[in-house]
Amino acid sequence: MLDQEEALALALAFCRERVRSWEAYGLRLAPAKGITVPGAYAFDITREPDPDPRRPRIGLGGNYPVIVDRSSGACRFVAGRVEYEQLWQAGRR
């Protein structure tokens, strides 16, 4: 069973592999707020503040959380708006 730090490391490697400009975008992961995924950890993709607000970096839009299975360590992105809304509703119960 993975702990949250191990899951975060796996999620970060997963994202760096799939988002070519991960570092250039200034992206990072944080525990997701407001969604619940049984048997998994969820991480939101956030951005570091722009170092120079007069020259903002290109942002990443429409990003969905990364889900990491606690048992297998398998990572995936939330599969679109419908799944995201279902997870959000489950987190509100």
Buried (B, 14 or more C-beta within 10 A) or exposed (E): EBEEEBBBBBBBEBBEEEBEEBEEBBBBBEEBEEBBBEEBBBBBBEBEEEEEEEEEBEEBEEBBBBBBBBEEBEBBBBEEEEBBEEBBEEBEE
